[in-house]
């Protein structure tokens, strides 16, 4: 079996274009009787957008464990990966906790990554290393970079934080924009395109290890409370035995040499079972965001 890694579907595509792009690829099984068909695993860029070799190694490990071809498909935004997942174009996906709680009735939790011995992470508010910005109050009338409208760490937390402090997120910043990648938020801040930004703490810390030059011009000005780590999910109608098969293969990575190599590159400790309650704090913020 040959693993495949497809590049990101651009952030500018609409729903119809996104689904059409996904439809040209082989669909993965929905039942136990079709295991020879490719399993389609959706990803957003996060920091993996330039790490094709790593994704090929990950796909090869999963193929060897499950006996089925695995295709990673990268998308340019969380909205696109969610459209593909909900539309039957993907079999599982690594998503953010925010879209997971928004569409919880249409999804089921497969497994959650373990990072630094825990199933949680934080949102980081970052600023230029030489900036005078020190607190959230210093951000008024500044330029701010968000990562994605469906990102908890890169959007929802900041919106909730400003509302909690009695500010209107729509008018608080002089200008705000979306980069559709946590990596690009770091780039925007370090290159002076934004005076501050919100990123996934796991991504920032991983970039600091793998590509220290990328984060060198930024500093963390604030860390959020802990949130449930971005989970691996599958459509709600996927057979439970199939979901268990996916989860088992991912959880076995920590005990397999090939899996360990991939985990080391991902800067993860492994994968573990979790309950939907892990994401309750995100769900509470999402409820306030909808008003």
Beta strands, then each sheet from edge to edge (+ up, - down):
strand 1: 4-9
strand 2: 39-44
strand 3: 70-75
strand 4: 92-94
strand 5: 107-114
strand 6: 120-121
strand 7: 123-128
strand 8: 143-146
strand 9: 175-178
strand 10: 196-200
strand 11: 218-223
strand 12: 227-228
strand 13: 231-235
strand 14: 270-272
sheet 1: 1+ 3+ 2+ 4+ 13- 5+ 14-
sheet 2: 6+ 12-
sheet 3: 9+ 8+ 10+ 7- 11+
end
